[in-house]
Amino acid sequence: MIKVTSFMGPAGFYLRKLLPELTSTMYLGLQSKIRDRRSEDYIRERLAAQEEGPIYPLYVAIETVNRCNGTCAFCPANKYAEKRPYAMMSDELFHKILSEIAEWPDWHGVFSLYVNNEPFIDPRMPELLKESRKALPNALMLLFTNGSLLTDKKMDVIADNVDVCYINNYSEEYRLNPRVRSAYEYVKRNEERFRNVKIVIQKRYSKEVLTSRAGNSPNKPKATTVVSAPCLIPYTDLTVYPGGQVGLCCSDVLETQDFGNCGEDTLLNIYNGAKMKAVRKAMREGRDKLPICRGCDFIDSGIRFRMIDAVSRMDPNDMLA
């Protein structure tokens, strides 16, 4: 199945283009209202569980290469704003990560080879997707891409190894980019081939204003809307960068938070370590308890709760926007 969406359709797209700061404020206000008692309940349950024994991440995000070819004005990882030295994850480390997760009892969480990068910049990506699917048959395989490097062969790999694929079509106009259009037409011509993967093409305005990304966003370094409510990410995510560093979240693009290196320790030990537990306890009291989160207005309730629902019901359709 493939579908093309855009938040609030053409009107919303051009509203974000003409009134970027206003629409950002409106969007954050709407997202704040979406958050409900579920967030409090989920956080309470996770904190209680981590005191009783090891807990497992709902979402494992692996960045195999720390580069993107996009120019999105809101993203601190765009090719003009990127400040990190180039890094690519070694084959040995990648296989270690897969082997560890494969040993987690009955783990059927969400696994993604994406953090802030364009996955297909890594030339190994088709093979990495195949290896991931083979090693983690019960996981919900999620992929994000800007579509710029897609080919028919890569789409075939996605069909066989991914459950949900989001193609973010970044543009200044309300139309599909050539590579994304080609991918869409290929899927439509081969619908039976793609019957087991859910593909969502999202028309995104490439210069829109989104969130402050913990003060890292090029076009919004400071939050204009104060968000004090706890963020769900410390309770759901495990983020690994190319060198093996386990970070806090995707908003920490400069990797300032270091909870351990999975090349030297196990993912489970790091995820259940004292530093990570302390962050979860502090976050329950609000973002202002953590310096990096104090000025961040990223609101997580939408995609994170879709993940929670998809995992609880083992239904990839719950991941769709």
C-alpha positions in Angstrom: 0.0 0.0 0.0 1.2 3.5 -0.8 -0.4 6.8 0.0 0.5 10.5 -0.4 -0.3 12.8 2.5 0.4 16.3 3.8 -0.6 17.8 7.1 -3.7 19.8 6.4 -3.3 19.3 2.6 -2.3 22.0 0.1 -3.7 24.8 2.4 -1.6 23.7 5.3 1.5 23.4 3.1 1.2 26.9 1.8 0.2 28.2 5.2 3.5 26.8 6.6 5.3 28.5 3.7 3.7 31.9 4.1 3.4 32.0 7.9 6.1 29.7 9.1 6.4 30.9 12.7 2.7 31.2 13.3 2.0 27.7 12.0 4.8 26.3 14.1 3.2 27.8 17.2 -0.2 26.5 16.2 1.1 23.1 15.5 2.9 22.9 18.9 -0.3 24.0 20.6 -2.3 21.3 18.9 0.3 18.7 19.8 0.3 19.8 23.4 -3.5 19.2 23.5 -3.1 15.7 22.0 -1.0 14.7 25.0 -3.2 13.3 27.6 -3.2 11.0 30.6 -1.7 8.3 28.5 1.7 10.0 28.7 1.6 10.2 32.5 0.5 6.6 32.8 3.2 5.3 30.4 5.9 7.2 32.2 4.8 5.9 35.6 4.7 2.3 34.3 8.2 2.6 32.8 9.7 4.0 35.9 8.2 1.3 38.1 9.4 -1.4 35.6 13.0 -0.2 35.6 13.1 -0.6 39.4 12.0 -4.2 39.2 14.4 -5.4 36.5 15.8 -4.6 33.1 13.5 -2.8 30.7 13.7 -3.0 26.9 13.4 0.0 24.5 10.3 0.3 22.4 12.2 1.9 19.6 15.8 1.3 18.6 17.2 3.8 16.1 20.6 3.2 14.6 22.5 5.8 12.6 25.0 3.9 10.4 26.3 7.1 8.7 26.0 10.6 10.1 25.3 12.5 6.9 22.3 13.8 5.0 22.1 15.2 1.5 19.1 17.4 2.3 19.0 21.2 2.7 16.0 21.4 5.0 16.2 24.8 6.8 14.8 23.4 10.1 17.3 20.5 10.4 20.7 20.8 12.1 21.9 17.7 10.1 21.3 19.2 6.7 24.4 19.2 4.5 25.2 22.8 5.1 24.6 22.8 8.9 26.3 19.5 9.8 29.2 20.0 12.3 30.2 16.5 13.2 33.2 14.8 11.7 32.1 12.2 9.1 31.6 8.8 10.6 30.3 5.4 9.4 29.5 2.5 11.6 31.8 -0.5 11.2 30.4 -3.8 10.0 31.6 -5.4 13.3 29.7 -3.0 15.5 26.5 -3.3 13.4 26.5 -7.1 13.6 27.2 -6.9 17.4 24.1 -4.7 17.8 21.9 -7.0 15.7 23.2 -10.1 17.6 22.4 -8.5 21.0 18.9 -7.4 20.1 18.2 -10.8 18.6 18.9 -12.3 22.1 16.3 -10.1 23.8 13.4 -12.4 24.8 10.4 -11.9 22.6 11.4 -8.4 21.5 9.0 -7.1 18.9 9.7 -3.4 19.1 10.4 -0.9 16.4 13.8 -1.0 14.7 15.0 1.8 12.4 18.3 2.5 10.5 17.7 6.2 10.8 18.3 9.0 13.3 19.1 12.3 11.6 20.6 11.0 8.4 19.6 9.9 4.9 20.0 6.1 5.2 20.8 5.5 1.6 24.0 7.6 1.8 25.4 4.5 3.3 26.1 2.3 0.3 25.6 -0.8 2.4 22.0 0.1 3.3 20.2 -2.5 1.1 22.3 -5.2 2.6 21.9 -3.8 6.1 18.1 -3.8 5.7 18.2 -7.5 4.6 20.5 -8.4 7.5 18.2 -6.6 10.0 15.1 -8.3 8.7 16.8 -11.7 9.0 18.2 -11.2 12.5 15.0 -9.5 13.9 12.0 -11.3 12.3 9.6 -10.2 15.0 10.6 -6.5 15.0 8.5 -3.8 13.2 11.0 -2.5 10.6 10.6 1.3 10.1 12.5 3.4 7.6 12.6 7.1 7.0 14.1 8.5 3.8 14.0 11.8 1.8 13.6 9.7 -1.3 16.4 11.4 -3.2 18.5 8.2 -3.7 15.7 5.7 -4.3 15.8 3.4 -7.3 13.6 0.5 -8.4 16.0 -2.0 -6.9 16.1 -0.2 -3.6 12.3 -0.1 -3.5 12.3 -3.9 -4.0 14.6 -4.2 -1.0 12.1 -2.1 1.0 9.3 -4.3 -0.2 11.0 -7.4 1.2 12.5 -6.1 4.4 10.5 -3.1 5.7 7.1 -2.9 7.4 6.6 0.8 7.3 8.4 3.3 5.1 8.0 7.1 5.4 9.3 9.0 2.4 9.6 12.7 3.3 9.2 14.7 0.1 10.9 18.0 1.0 10.2 20.7 -1.5 9.3 24.4 -1.7 6.3 23.5 -3.9 3.4 21.2 -3.4 4.6 18.5 -5.7 6.6 15.3 -5.7 10.3 15.4 -6.4 11.4 13.4 -9.5 12.9 10.5 -7.6 9.9 10.3 -5.3 7.5 10.5 -8.2 9.4 7.6 -9.8 9.2 5.5 -6.7 5.5 6.2 -6.3 4.8 5.2 -9.9 6.9 2.0 -9.5 4.9 0.9 -6.5 1.6 1.6 -8.3 2.7 -0.5 -11.2 3.7 -3.3 -8.9 1.1 -3.2 -6.2 1.2 -6.9 -5.5 4.9 -6.8 -5.0 4.4 -4.2 -2.3 1.4 -5.7 -0.6 3.3 -6.3 2.7 4.8 -2.9 3.2 3.1 0.3 4.1 4.6 3.3 2.3 3.7 6.9 3.2 4.9 9.8 1.1 4.7 13.0 3.1 4.8 16.3 1.2 6.9 18.5 3.5 7.8 22.2 3.0 11.6 22.3 3.1 11.9 25.7 4.7 9.2 25.4 7.3 9.8 26.2 11.0 9.3 23.2 13.3 10.8 22.8 16.7 14.0 24.1 18.4 15.5 20.6 18.5 17.1 21.4 21.9 18.5 24.6 20.5 20.1 23.0 17.5 17.6 23.9 14.8 19.2 26.4 12.2 15.9 28.4 11.8 14.6 28.2 15.3 17.4 28.1 17.9 15.1 29.1 20.7 11.7 27.7 21.6 8.8 30.2 21.2 6.4 27.9 23.0 7.4 26.7 26.4 6.8 23.0 26.8 7.3 21.8 30.4 5.6 18.4 30.1 7.9 15.4 30.1 9.2 14.1 26.8 8.4 10.4 26.1 11.7 9.7 24.3 13.8 8.7 27.4 11.2 6.1 28.1 10.8 4.7 24.6 14.0 5.2 22.6 17.5 3.8 22.3 19.6 5.9 20.0 23.0 4.7 18.7 25.4 6.9 16.6 27.9 5.5 14.1 30.8 5.2 16.6 28.6 3.2 19.0 27.8 6.1 21.4 24.3 5.8 22.9 22.7 9.2 23.0 19.6 10.7 24.5 17.5 11.4 21.4 17.5 12.6 17.8 17.4 16.3 18.9 20.9 16.0 20.3 22.4 16.1 16.9 25.9 17.1 18.2 25.9 14.0 20.5 26.6 15.9 23.7 24.9 13.3 25.8 26.9 10.1 26.2 25.4 7.2 28.2 28.0 4.6 27.1 29.4 3.0 24.0 27.8 -0.2 22.8 31.1 -1.3 21.3 32.4 -1.6 24.8 29.3 -2.6 26.7 25.9 -4.1 25.9 23.0 -2.1 24.8 20.9 -3.5 27.6 23.4 -2.6 30.2 23.6 1.0 28.9 19.8 1.3 28.6 19.4 0.2 32.2 22.4 2.0 33.5 22.4 4.5 36.3 22.8 7.5 34.0 19.8 6.6 31.9 17.7 5.8 34.9 18.6 9.2 36.4 17.4 11.0 33.2 14.1 9.1 33.3 13.5 10.0 36.9 14.4 13.7 36.3 12.3 13.9 33.2 9.2 12.9 35.1 9.4 16.2 36.9 9.6 18.2 33.7 12.0 19.2 31.0 13.5 22.0 33.0 15.2 19.4 35.2 17.6 18.5 32.3 19.7 21.3 30.8 19.7 20.0 27.3 15.9 19.5 27.4 15.1 22.8 29.0 14.8 24.8 25.8 13.4 21.9 23.6 9.9 22.1 22.4 9.8 18.8 20.4 6.5 17.1 21.2 6.5 13.4 20.9 3.0 12.2 21.6 2.0 11.5 17.9 4.7 9.2 16.5 5.6 7.7 19.9 2.1 6.7 20.7 1.6 5.3 17.2 4.7 3.1 17.9 3.2 2.1 21.3 -0.1 1.1 19.6 1.7 -0.7 16.7 3.8 -2.7 19.1 1.0 -3.6 21.5 -1.2 -4.8 18.7 1.6 -6.0 16.3 0.0 -4.0 13.5 2.1 -1.9 11.2 -1.1 0.0 10.2 -1.0 1.8 13.6 2.3 3.4 12.4 0.6 5.2 9.5 0.1 9.0 9.7 
